[in-house]
């Protein structure tokens, strides 16, 4: 699937000066973290991201202490007329619209070396492409998000601006006043004034979301954004856009000629997409603009009507209704859920934020009083039944994973999900579910802390923290320690919700139930029994870790098997995941390692790590290798989720294990998670900077996220190292840059 944005500009390889730029290296404005950007009042705080066009930093205006995202063009593209036009268009469009659901632009300036910069609203959250699976599981949440998208785009259209590049990546979800999923639409770089829509000749946008009239270079209006919104909703319901092809040209042909398959036919399941919502999506995807919704208010009203017809609810049911004719608006008002349901979107960790308004305060008081006057849950039998069942599963440490011997057993996580989906007693159910999430997350965090610094306990601690993040995704402590990628967490959420775990994964996490035993003597007895019962079925590294835990216990049973001869140091406060290492002295597969000092980190654009992370630490290379063998076997069986878990556990034992890094990079690349693939491929290159295959892998991942100059750099290094296919890849990048498709 291609999410590459067409931007008709001409680029050049990064690091190569344009012949007519007239700017030497010494004349450039140099940017340093912690220092003011010369000529501005912005102090750079940290690097946020980078593409082939520019780089984005978190920065602080030192006078008014406003935190911003500072976007600065690269030297080599800053004198291209069309690049500058797009950059200025993005700034002007966002500032001109001035709507709550549009990213805000505060400042625009030019550095002394000619590069423009833009200071934008700093957003902390995730884009819709990161939560597509969650939206598919919760159509009501999808409607709440897309209604806000309609409001933002409606404001843009009223200001005379068409976005032209709506896609999951350009819809940000942030937290506002304690409520999640507040929408911010970003990247107006290819936006166009409606009054200039007849000026055709340039193809811009992202192939999978481009309306047919754009492909045909015809005049257009706001209905091209209606089409793109339909593509995004389709992807949320199905898992991929309506048209997926083998090439950009193939996708564009399908956009023009092919009829989209209904989501219910594309993704048949026990819970097909809601029928009314599906009908809305299909109308958005009409080939002729006149057959689509006439504007964003019309589309938002249709979403409200679908929500009523399908009996759905969202955390944003209190949004103002769209401005449509009075009769239609009255019918929507009559059928929409009570706005008091916004209590459901209160922050997971505590009651609603103060100052939310009289209505919110009344709802909180009523919910609180209902808990005081009705502490037993009487009158809410389904809620009480599910609450008791969830507590029972938690008491047996069945938080997320079922037992290996009973893989279809219901878990506490599934019961909480069922609570949250009740179509009656909703407010009370949501309150109870939120309390359970917090309670279970707190317990799992304590378990992680218990084993974090114990010899042999680190991989199990990470597993506990990962489970914490399923219950409370914004738990800062668990997120810092777990080092779990968003892709891994999303995949775990999917398996935990459906109960579709591979046998190898359940066997690997089986010790988590035993390690949750509060009585240490009973825990050690069960550990010893588990080791004997599963001998030969569990990885040798996992058994060695359990034996290390037993060895360090003061109540170790005398009948235990002798522990394997391994040595190790306590886990550091933070597990470094990104530093290259060189082997030190080894003792039976466990090596003390220190950070490498070559310049490979600089080559892939990384900043130096905290000096505290450079201290020697113990790694278990043999244990990691054993887990990688299991992961490869899981891949051969088609069990990608199990393989992902095993590769991740291998990195917990050895953060620079090349085979594990390569496995995850390839897995994410093949799954289409190219940003994740870039992260692991960069670590792979740092671990082995002279391996041309790793350079090719990183270059391919860069190419997919449109960091074309970076891709070319990696291909060039691979060519220097003798890779036979590097030259062809360089020509492909140069052709792409020459065509101006450098997004």
ABEGO torsion letter per residue (X at the ends): XBABBBBBBBBBBBGBBBAAAGBBAAABBBBBBGBBBBGBABBBABBABBBAABBBBBBBBAAAGBBBBBBBBBAAAAABAAAAAAAAAAAAAAAAAGBAABBBBABBBBBAAGBBBBBBBBBBEBBAAAAAAAAAABAAAAAAAAAAAAAAAAAAAAAGBBAGABBAAABBBBBBGGBBGBBBBBGAAABBBAAAAABBGBBBEBAAABBAAAAAGBBBBAAAAAAAAAAAAAAAAAGBBABBBABAAAAAAAAAABBBBBAAAABBBABBBBAAAAAAAAAAABABAAABBABAAAAAAAAAAAAAAAGBBBAAAABBBBBBBAAAAAAAAAABBBAAAAAAABBABEBBBBGAEAAAAAAAAAAAAAAAABAAGBGBAAAAAAAAAAAAAAAAGBAABBBAABAABBBAAAAAAAAAABABGAAAAAAAAAAAAAAAAAAAAAAAAAAAABBGAAAAAAAAAAAAAAABAABAAAAAAAGBBAAAAAAAAAAAAAGBBBAAAAAAAAAAAAAABABAAAAAAAAAAAAAAABGABBAAAAAAAAAAAAABAABBAABBBBBBBBBBBBBABBBAABBBBBBBBBGGBBBBBBBABAAAAAAGBBBBBAAAABBBBBBAAAAAAAAAAAAAAAAAGBAAAAAAAAAAAAAABAABAAAAAAAAAAAAAAGBAAAAAAAAAAAAAABAABAAAAAAAAAAAAAAGBAAAAAAAAAAAAAAGBAAAAAAAAAAAAAAAAGBAX
